[in-house]
Amino acid sequence: MSIRVKVVLWVLLSLVFLLFIALLFSLRGMQVILRENLKEEGKALKEYFAVLFEEGKESLVRTLFDYTRWTDMGEKGVEERDPLWLAENLNPWAKEQFGYEVLLITQNGEVITRSPDWDIPREKWVLPSHSFSVDIVGSARGVWLVATAQVTDNEGRKNYPAFLSFAKLLDTEPLTRWGKILGVELVLRGPHGEYSTHPGFHHFTWDSEEDFFHHDGYVYIPFALVSHDGEEVGELLFRKVYCFPSSIHIALWRIFIGTLLLFVAFSLVLVWFLNRHIFSPLCFLENYTQKVAQGEYDLDCSFERDDEIGRLTASFLTMAQALKVREKDLEIEKRKAEKLALLDALTRVPNRRYLERCIKGFMEARAKFAFVFVDLDKFKTLNDLLGHHEGDRFLRQIAHWFERNVRRGDIVARYGGDEFCLLFPGLGRDEAQEIMERLHHRFTRETLFTKWVKLGFSYGIAIYPDEAQDLDVLLAQSDQEMYRQKRRKSVILPNENG
């Protein structure tokens, strides 16, 4: 190894080492600042959510008091238990209007009315020791916000022997609304391990003991939902895009500027060294690289040097000769690939791309030709009877049959499935019709195609430029004529054509 190579390697390794040390210190500083900001942001987020949660409770309680402090509720709902009145004013009225589930129960535990979706466990139907209570309760469906109050008259003086409960399931609607207010995404886990899914929460582990964590530009903060008796009935997870505070930006800028200055200093030294000992000799090869780029591979280089540059020059000349050979091989392979791209993979006759290219060429030359669209009759029956493998074999035979029975210079192409197209250069409708009638007569009498199913074909003809001036019109006109012929066959021989 020469001294120049050793010096270059030493400079590069030193630069990499310094950048690595700077990166370690910057990452450590970022971690400290990030964690402190995450703690503060998580604390504030939980406080904001607690306020929203209390507002949800107050809304539920206000609605509940509007119903419990109602003389009609005590008389018609509790005492008379009028089912029509209950249905029109409580259940299912409250669910339809407010989205609340309803339970009206006597002091003795007798249920007067209950919503069909009320699945709060029976042991959770605890009547309040006073006239009112509000709590969160877990069930198989999730977490409920439940408010219960005793039924009274309008003035709140007379108490009826019953309690009314309103329950709101913490599902998509409130979580989405609260998330928009807080600027976060929320997901809820119920007491039975079931939780509402939300895109982007695939990396969260519910068993994590961390009060927050940061992943892929998001901060995740869990929030436990605890009832009044201390039971954890569910858990919420906040996810928020984390924007770096200004302190992190300042630290990153300082680290970046310091690293940039070091990089510039070492780069100047490295550029001076490379220019003096390596780049100047390499300029000798510039003219040769330009010639190779222009396709000139026969180079005569008199430059001789007993070092890395000299060996590089010799290798370059060898490479130029190898490229010359390789380019010839690639050109041959390219011609083969272009030819294969214009052939149908199954039948080995020209495909739709080749057909469109030929039609475009005829149109540009304003040359008259007849276009024929051919669809095989009864081929699906043959396919179902013998299987797709035999069907493919018959398609190949049919394609080659058309090639053998048309004129030299005519074009046979597979359009797709059991559809073929024929191009007759220079012919009008009468000549093309005569050829197709002769081909159809000969095709239907081929024993090759009549052993199992009597095959035939329907066709439609369009003439350029007399009847159509572009490819789409040619296809549409010939396709329509083909289907008219197929329908005529189905009327004449309904049991023999398909």
C-alpha positions, 0 to 999 in steps of 0.5 A, a space after each residue: 500500500 502506497 503512502 498516499 493511500 495510507 494518508 487518505 485512509 487516515 484522514 477519512 478514518 479520523 473524520 468518521 471518528 470525529 463525526 461519530 463522537 459528535 453524533 453520540 453527544 448530540 443523541 445523548 443531549 437530545 434524549 435528555 431534552 426529549 424526555 423532559 418535554 415528553 413528561 411535561 406534555 404528557 402531564 398537560 395532556 392528562 390534565 386536559 383530558 380529565 377536564 373533558 371527562 368531567 365535562 362529559 359527566 356533567 352533560 350526562 348528569 344534567 340530562 339525567 336530572 331533567 328526567 328524574 326531577 319530573 312528576 310524570 316520570 314518577 307517576 306514569 313511569 314508576 307508579 303506573 308503569 305505562 309502557 306506551 309512555 315509557 317508550 315515548 319518553 324514556 326507552 327507547 327515546 333517550 337512546 334515539 335522542 342522546 345515545 344513552 342506555 336506560 335502566 329504571 329500577 325500583 328500590 327493591 331491585 325490580 327492573 321497570 324498563 331497560 335498554 336492549 343494549 344495557 350489558 352492565 353486569 348485574 352486580 354493578 347495579 348498585 343503588 346510590 346511598 344518597 339520591 345521586 351517583 356518577 361513576 365509570 363501569 366496565 362490561 363485556 362491550 367496554 367502559 361505561 360512564 353511568 349516572 344514577 339518581 332517584 326519581 322525584 317530582 318537579 320540585 324535588 320534594 317528593 321521592 318515588 321508590 325508584 332510581 333512573 340510570 343513564 349510561 354512555 359507552 365510551 366508543 368511537 363517537 366520544 373518543 373521536 370528539 375528545 381526540 379532535 379537541 385535544 389534538 390527539 388520537 385515542 384508543 380504548 381498552 376495556 376490562 376484558 382485554 377488548 379495545 377499539 382499534 385505530 390505525 397506527 397503534 400496532 406498536 403499543 404494548 398494554 403491559 408496558 409500565 412506562 408512563 409514556 414512550 416515543 416511537 416513529 415521531 409519535 408520543 404514546 401516553 396511557 391513561 387509566 380509567 378508575 372507578 370510585 371504589 378503586 377498580 381499574 375498568 379500562 385504559 386509554 391510550 393517547 397518540 400525538 405527533 411530537 413536535 420538537 420544542 425550540 430548545 431541541 432546535 437550538 441544540 441541534 443547530 449548535 451540534 450541526 454548526 460545530 460538526 460542519 466546521 470540523 467537516 469543512 476543515 478536514 475536507 479542505 485538507 483532504 481535497 488538497 491532498 487528493 488534488 495533488 496526488 490523485 485527481 491531477 493524474 486521473 485527469 489524464 483518463 478524462 478524454 478516454 472516458 468521454 470516448 467510451 461514453 460516445 461508443 469509441 472502444 478502440 483506444 490507444 493509450 501510451 500513458 505508463 505509470 508504475 502505481 495505482 493510476 497506471 494499473 487503473 489505466 490498464 484496467 480501464 483499457 481492458 474494461 473498454 474492450 469488454 464493454 465493446 463485446 458486451 454491447 454487441 451481445 446486448 444489441 443482439 439480445 435486444 433484437 431478440 427481446 423486441 421480436 418476442 415482445 411482438 409475439 403472443 406467448 401462447 400461440 407464437 403468432 403476432 400479438 395485439 401490440 404487433 397488430 396495432 403497430 401494423 395498423 398504425 403504419 398502414 394508416 400513416 401510409 394511407 394504405 387501404 386494408 380490410 380488418 377482420 375481427 374473428 371470435 371462435 364459436 363453441 370454444 368455451 364448450 370445448 374448453 369445459 369439456 377437455 380442460 384448459 390445457 387442451 384448449 390452449 393446444 387447440 388455440 395454437 393449432 387454430 392460430 397456425 391454421 389461419 396463418 397457413 390458409 391466408 395469403 402471403 403478406 396477410 397478417 394473423 394476430 391473436 387479440 386475446 382469449 379465443 379472438 383473432 384479427 386478420 389484416 388483408 392489405 389492399 382489399 375492399 369489403 367484397 374481396 375480404 368477404 369472399 376470403 372469409 367465406 372460403 376460410 369459414 367453409 374450410 374451417 368448419 370441415 377440418 376434422 381436426 376441429 370436429 372430433 369432440 365439438 363442432 368448432 366454428 367462428 364468427 367474424 366482422 369486417 371493417 374497411 380502412 379508410 372507406 368505413 373507418 378512419 382510426 383503430 377504435 372505429 375499426 374495432 367497434 365496427 368489426 366487433 358489432 358485425 361479428 356479434 350480429 353474425 353470432 346472434 343470427 347463428 344463435 337464432 338459426 342453430 340455437 343448439 349448435 352455436 355459442 
